[in-house]
Amino acid sequence: MIRKKNKAIFLDKDGTLLEDVPYNVNPALIKLQYGALEGLRSLKKKGFLMFIISNQSGVALGYFALEDVWNADEAVRQKLADQNISLDGSYYCPHHPNGNVPEFTKICNCRKPEPGMLLQAAEEHQVDLSASWMIGDILNDVEAGNRAGCKTILIENGNETEWRLDRNRIPDLVAANLAEAAQLIATINHLIISFNPELH
């Protein structure tokens, strides 16, 4: 049995890593959120793997093709690479139960708040979910992370409007952006190591 030893940051894409442009797959409109580069650099230095975890229901709804999602992903990766930051993987759910493209119209275990994409990434990259974080701007992100066994941070930027709460939808921490989220994670990890020196 392979011991899962990696720790990871699972990032929602639109509204967390990128400025929120609804159903956007146009590389020209892809812009990083304020604080994203600072936060990612800090987290990479702490040894976290980095994964995008994103619902892309526009595929099921017929707004764009799955190929467009991956082209946009490549544009994101290039934008980060230009700043010497690399992603370790991207996971996209193209499904929606009320779609109109039959291939992608279904109930699945990958569409957040389901935890399927995180569980897949953890399995494929030997990630210890208990040492990892899910960061997103709505409570569906938080729920997916909690159900996967991660710690969670809600980016409070006004994108959550429903505030339907239950125990799976309460984040461990709240931050204004990725830079602040990275600072909070660094503080928590420092405290953990301080109380458990053998983890250093």
C-alpha positions in Angstrom: 0.0 0.0 0.0 1.4 3.4 -1.0 1.6 5.9 1.9 0.0 9.1 0.9 2.6 11.7 1.9 1.9 14.8 -0.2 0.0 17.8 0.9 -2.1 19.8 -1.5 -4.0 23.0 -2.1 -7.2 22.4 -4.1 -8.2 25.7 -5.8 -11.6 26.7 -7.2 -10.9 28.4 -10.5 -13.4 31.2 -11.2 -13.8 33.7 -8.4 -10.9 32.3 -6.4 -7.8 31.9 -8.6 -9.3 33.9 -11.5 -11.5 36.9 -11.8 -15.1 35.6 -12.0 -16.3 35.9 -15.6 -19.4 33.6 -15.9 -18.9 30.6 -18.2 -15.6 32.0 -19.5 -13.3 29.9 -21.7 -11.9 32.9 -23.7 -8.1 33.1 -22.9 -8.2 36.8 -23.6 -10.5 37.3 -20.6 -8.5 35.2 -18.1 -7.1 37.4 -15.4 -5.7 36.4 -12.0 -7.5 37.5 -8.9 -5.8 40.1 -6.7 -3.4 38.3 -4.3 -3.3 35.1 -6.3 0.3 35.2 -7.3 1.5 36.1 -3.8 -0.6 33.4 -2.3 0.5 30.7 -4.8 4.2 31.5 -4.4 3.9 31.3 -0.6 2.0 28.0 -0.7 4.5 26.5 -3.3 7.4 27.4 -1.0 5.6 25.5 1.8 5.7 22.4 -0.3 2.1 22.1 -1.3 1.0 20.5 -4.6 -1.4 22.7 -6.4 -4.6 21.6 -8.2 -7.5 23.4 -9.9 -10.9 21.9 -8.9 -13.6 23.4 -11.0 -17.2 22.8 -12.1 -17.6 23.6 -15.8 -21.3 23.0 -16.4 -21.2 25.1 -19.5 -20.2 21.9 -21.3 -23.4 20.1 -20.3 -25.4 23.3 -21.0 -24.0 23.6 -24.5 -22.3 26.9 -24.0 -18.9 25.5 -25.0 -17.1 22.3 -25.7 -14.9 20.3 -23.3 -11.9 21.1 -25.6 -12.5 24.8 -24.9 -12.2 24.1 -21.1 -8.8 22.5 -21.7 -7.7 25.4 -24.0 -8.6 27.8 -21.2 -6.7 25.6 -18.7 -3.6 25.8 -20.9 -3.9 29.6 -20.9 -4.1 29.7 -17.1 -1.1 27.4 -16.8 0.9 29.6 -19.2 -0.1 32.8 -17.3 1.2 31.1 -14.1 4.3 29.7 -15.8 5.2 33.3 -16.9 5.5 34.0 -13.2 7.4 30.8 -12.5 4.5 29.0 -10.9 3.4 25.6 -11.9 0.2 23.6 -11.4 0.3 20.0 -10.5 -3.0 19.1 -12.1 -6.4 20.4 -13.1 -9.7 18.6 -12.6 -12.9 19.7 -14.3 -16.5 18.5 -14.0 -18.4 19.0 -17.3 -21.7 17.6 -16.0 -25.0 19.1 -15.0 -28.2 17.2 -14.2 -30.3 19.7 -16.2 -28.0 20.0 -19.2 -28.9 19.7 -22.9 -25.9 17.8 -24.1 -26.8 14.1 -23.5 -23.2 12.9 -23.0 -22.7 15.3 -20.0 -26.3 15.5 -18.6 -26.3 13.4 -15.5 -25.9 13.4 -11.7 -22.3 12.7 -11.0 -19.9 12.4 -8.0 -17.5 15.0 -9.3 -19.7 18.2 -9.5 -19.0 20.2 -6.4 -20.3 20.0 -3.7 -19.6 16.3 -4.3 -16.0 15.5 -3.4 -15.2 13.3 -6.4 -12.6 15.6 -8.1 -10.6 16.0 -4.9 -10.7 12.3 -4.2 -9.5 11.5 -7.7 -6.6 14.0 -7.4 -5.6 12.6 -4.0 -5.6 9.0 -5.4 -3.6 9.9 -8.5 -1.0 12.1 -6.7 -0.7 10.3 -3.3 -2.2 13.3 -1.4 -2.9 13.1 2.3 -6.2 14.9 2.4 -6.1 15.5 6.1 -3.0 17.7 5.5 -4.5 19.5 2.6 -6.8 22.5 2.0 -9.7 23.3 -0.3 -10.0 27.1 -1.1 -13.0 28.5 -2.8 -15.4 31.4 -3.0 -18.7 29.7 -2.4 -20.0 27.1 0.1 -20.2 24.3 -2.5 -16.4 24.5 -2.6 -16.3 24.3 1.2 -18.6 21.4 1.3 -16.6 19.5 -1.3 -13.4 20.0 0.7 -15.0 19.1 4.0 -16.5 15.9 2.6 -13.2 14.9 1.1 -11.5 15.3 4.5 -9.6 18.6 3.8 -9.5 21.7 5.9 -11.3 24.5 4.1 -11.1 28.3 3.5 -13.8 30.4 2.1 -12.7 33.4 0.1 -15.3 36.0 1.2 -15.6 38.2 -1.9 -19.4 38.4 -2.3 -19.8 35.5 -4.6 -21.7 33.3 -2.1 -25.3 34.5 -2.1 -27.4 31.6 -0.7 -25.6 31.0 2.6 -27.3 27.6 3.1 -25.5 26.2 6.0 -25.0 22.8 7.6 -22.0 21.2 9.2 -20.4 20.3 5.9 -20.7 23.9 4.6 -18.9 25.7 7.4 -15.3 26.7 6.5 -12.4 26.3 8.9 -11.2 29.8 8.0 -12.3 32.8 6.0 -10.0 35.0 4.0 -10.3 38.0 1.6 -8.1 36.5 -1.1 -5.5 33.8 -1.8 -2.6 35.9 -0.3 -4.5 36.1 3.0 -5.5 32.4 2.8 -1.8 31.5 2.4 -0.9 33.6 5.4 -3.5 31.8 7.5 -2.3 28.3 6.3 1.3 29.2 7.1 0.2 30.3 10.6 -1.8 27.1 11.2 1.1 24.9 10.0 3.6 26.8 12.2 1.4 26.2 15.2 1.0 22.5 14.4 4.8 22.1 14.1 5.4 24.0 17.3 3.1 21.6 19.2 4.5 18.6 17.3 8.2 19.1 16.7 8.6 15.6 15.2 6.5 16.8 12.2 9.2 19.3 11.2 
